[in-house]
Amino acid sequence: MKKLILSLCVIVGLNASAQQMYKSKKEGSNIHFLSKSPLEDIEATNKEPIAAYKPETNDLQFGVVMSQFKFKAALMEEHFNENYIETDKKVVVDGKDTYPNRLATFKGKVNEKVDLSKDGETKVTVTGKMTLHGVTKEATADGTITKKGDDLILKSTFKIKVADYSIKVPSLYIQNIAELVDVDVNVTMEPFVKK
């Protein structure tokens, strides 16, 4: 997890002495998804998303370890990881074993300038590239960035089309899993302090 935080900070272009940078706090952060279907709703929450935001350039990145989503039923969690997201599926790249499905990421920009000189909420849109299940797609989402004291609270709600990310649903379960999955992001961020 520490490597993921460091990677996000490096990718965003951290230069802590010259520019302000924010990183996600573990407390108060989560990503939740809901697949509503006629037979059964499937939902899970991941309380360990990692995010980095650089206000000066509006660069924003998220990363989430897919196996950290927690479900109400252990069997749903097992099916999610083994059959749909395939978190342990190995892919050999340049002779090395990689596991591209273990991590979902978003790398992009906040399109509006956010005034961080005072507390308050700003409506924003973000655009960039989202990678899920080893597939990268252009993505745009609406959300808010709220400044509250030293913290920033990022919220967004959007939909993911399962088929867009090569997530295969067996015909036997087609009634159990929605074509569009609702995703809620709620991440609290704090100033990054270089140690």
LUMMAR-39610 format. One line per field, with one value per residue (C-alpha): residue number from 1; residue in one letter; z, y, x negated. Coordinates in nm, 3 decimals, padded with zeros to 5 digits, always signed. Each point is the difference from the previous one (the first is absolute). Layout:
BEGIN
seq [NUM ...]
type [A ...]
pz [Z ...]
py [Y ...]
px [X ...]
//
This chain:
BEGIN
seq [1 2 3 4 5 6 7 8 9 10 11 12 13 14 15 16 17 18 19 20 21 22 23 24 25 26 27 28 29 30 31 32 33 34 35 36 37 38 39 40 41 42 43 44 45 46 47 48 49 50 51 52 53 54 55 56 57 58 59 60 61 62 63 64 65 66 67 68 69 70 71 72 73 74 75 76 77 78 79 80 81 82 83 84 85 86 87 88 89 90 91 92 93 94 95 96 97 98 99 100 101 102 103 104 105 106 107 108 109 110 111 112 113 114 115 116 117 118 119 120 121 122 123 124 125 126 127 128 129 130 131 132 133 134 135 136 137 138 139 140 141 142 143 144 145 146 147 148 149 150 151 152 153 154 155 156 157 158 159 160 161 162 163 164 165 166 167 168 169 170 171 172 173 174 175 176 177 178 179 180 181 182 183 184 185 186 187 188 189 190 191 192 193 194 195]
type [M K K L I L S L C V I V G L N A S A Q Q M Y K S K K E G S N I H F L S K S P L E D I E A T N K E P I A A Y K P E T N D L Q F G V V M S Q F K F K A A L M E E H F N E N Y I E T D K K V V V D G K D T Y P N R L A T F K G K V N E K V D L S K D G E T K V T V T G K M T L H G V T K E A T A D G T I T K K G D D L I L K S T F K I K V A D Y S I K V P S L Y I Q N I A E L V D V D V N V T M E P F V K K]
pz [+00.000 +00.081 -00.345 -00.159 +00.189 -00.099 -00.363 -00.019 +00.152 -00.243 -00.302 +00.091 +00.004 +00.365 +00.081 +00.357 +00.053 -00.289 -00.035 +00.227 -00.029 +00.163 +00.076 +00.118 +00.368 +00.102 +00.234 -00.176 -00.345 -00.195 -00.340 -00.015 -00.291 -00.054 -00.272 +00.011 -00.173 +00.014 +00.183 +00.233 +00.085 +00.023 +00.190 +00.157 +00.165 -00.007 +00.292 -00.122 -00.322 -00.070 -00.165 -00.079 -00.113 -00.107 -00.007 -00.194 -00.305 +00.084 -00.035 +00.177 +00.042 +00.174 +00.064 +00.163 +00.072 -00.134 +00.253 +00.282 -00.092 +00.279 -00.066 +00.234 -00.113 -00.020 -00.307 -00.190 +00.087 -00.119 -00.332 -00.050 +00.039 -00.172 -00.278 -00.092 +00.089 -00.004 +00.248 +00.002 -00.379 -00.101 -00.323 -00.114 -00.132 -00.114 +00.180 +00.332 +00.175 +00.039 +00.143 -00.189 +00.153 +00.360 -00.023 -00.145 -00.070 -00.125 -00.129 -00.117 +00.075 +00.182 -00.270 +00.229 +00.217 +00.368 +00.243 +00.298 +00.176 +00.190 +00.112 -00.238 -00.269 -00.371 -00.267 -00.234 -00.289 -00.044 -00.324 -00.052 -00.044 +00.218 +00.008 +00.131 -00.061 -00.214 -00.239 -00.030 -00.115 -00.017 +00.291 +00.112 +00.329 +00.193 +00.363 +00.274 +00.182 +00.344 +00.198 +00.373 +00.211 -00.123 -00.162 -00.340 -00.049 -00.351 -00.096 -00.326 -00.121 -00.341 -00.189 -00.144 -00.288 +00.086 -00.366 -00.066 +00.226 -00.139 +00.315 -00.117 +00.164 -00.059 -00.161 +00.306 +00.213 -00.250 +00.205 +00.317 -00.121 -00.141 -00.326 +00.171 +00.348 +00.221 +00.160 +00.288 +00.088 +00.331 +00.078 +00.271 -00.081 +00.208 -00.094 -00.091 +00.221 -00.133 +00.269]
py [+00.000 +00.240 -00.071 +00.092 +00.333 +00.081 -00.096 +00.229 +00.289 -00.049 -00.028 +00.317 +00.169 +00.072 +00.283 +00.064 +00.297 +00.199 -00.120 -00.111 -00.362 -00.192 -00.371 -00.213 -00.068 -00.350 +00.128 +00.121 -00.134 -00.268 -00.114 -00.180 -00.173 -00.135 -00.236 +00.016 -00.285 -00.161 -00.309 +00.128 +00.321 -00.036 +00.266 +00.043 +00.264 +00.059 +00.215 +00.032 +00.202 +00.192 +00.342 +00.289 +00.351 +00.290 +00.321 +00.205 -00.229 -00.158 -00.349 -00.266 -00.370 -00.283 -00.358 -00.279 -00.359 -00.202 -00.283 +00.251 +00.038 -00.153 -00.160 -00.104 -00.362 -00.174 -00.197 +00.325 +00.125 -00.325 +00.009 +00.367 -00.066 -00.339 +00.011 +00.362 +00.223 -00.294 +00.168 -00.294 -00.044 +00.003 +00.163 -00.032 +00.327 +00.008 -00.328 +00.128 -00.103 +00.286 +00.017 +00.287 -00.066 +00.054 +00.378 +00.245 +00.349 +00.339 +00.256 +00.335 +00.363 +00.210 +00.231 +00.293 +00.210 -00.062 +00.291 -00.148 +00.334 -00.048 -00.275 -00.097 -00.237 +00.020 -00.200 -00.159 -00.240 -00.227 -00.151 -00.257 -00.368 -00.272 -00.345 -00.290 -00.373 +00.077 +00.224 +00.376 +00.234 +00.375 +00.108 +00.314 +00.044 +00.276 +00.061 +00.247 +00.109 +00.144 +00.185 -00.048 +00.133 -00.163 -00.289 -00.045 -00.229 -00.139 -00.154 -00.141 -00.233 -00.164 -00.318 -00.267 -00.217 -00.351 -00.102 +00.300 -00.155 -00.357 -00.132 -00.310 -00.106 -00.363 -00.027 -00.193 +00.315 +00.268 +00.084 +00.040 +00.267 +00.337 +00.126 +00.333 +00.010 +00.309 +00.120 +00.250 +00.154 +00.180 +00.082 +00.227 +00.145 +00.180 +00.200 -00.223 +00.058 -00.125 -00.196]
px [+00.000 -00.286 -00.148 +00.333 +00.011 -00.357 +00.067 +00.303 -00.194 -00.290 +00.231 +00.186 -00.340 -00.054 -00.234 +00.108 -00.228 +00.148 +00.358 +00.282 +00.105 +00.284 +00.020 +00.287 +00.059 +00.097 +00.270 +00.311 -00.088 +00.184 +00.115 +00.335 +00.167 +00.349 +00.119 +00.380 +00.181 +00.346 -00.123 -00.269 -00.184 -00.376 -00.192 -00.339 -00.216 -00.374 -00.118 -00.359 +00.000 -00.320 +00.012 -00.233 +00.096 -00.220 +00.211 -00.255 +00.026 +00.339 -00.154 +00.205 -00.065 +00.180 -00.100 +00.193 -00.103 +00.293 -00.032 +00.061 +00.368 +00.208 +00.339 +00.281 -00.038 -00.337 +00.112 +00.072 -00.347 -00.156 +00.191 -00.089 -00.374 -00.024 +00.259 +00.065 -00.297 -00.247 -00.233 -00.243 -00.014 -00.365 -00.117 -00.361 -00.147 -00.365 -00.060 +00.138 +00.319 +00.247 +00.349 +00.170 +00.343 -00.106 +00.013 +00.253 -00.132 +00.110 -00.248 +00.131 +00.072 +00.255 +00.137 +00.089 -00.228 +00.078 -00.041 -00.182 -00.045 +00.328 +00.235 +00.280 +00.122 -00.085 +00.183 -00.252 -00.037 -00.299 -00.124 -00.268 -00.067 +00.145 -00.155 +00.207 -00.042 -00.307 +00.200 -00.060 +00.279 +00.057 +00.220 +00.182 +00.185 +00.173 -00.078 -00.082 -00.313 +00.070 -00.266 +00.053 -00.284 -00.321 +00.189 +00.158 +00.299 +00.042 +00.335 +00.126 +00.273 -00.021 +00.088 -00.227 +00.116 -00.122 -00.048 -00.229 -00.263 +00.015 +00.167 +00.179 +00.325 +00.102 +00.345 +00.120 -00.056 +00.099 +00.313 -00.210 -00.242 +00.100 -00.149 -00.071 -00.153 +00.043 -00.324 -00.025 -00.336 -00.048 -00.363 -00.138 -00.342 -00.261 -00.309 -00.291 -00.301 -00.332 -00.185]
//
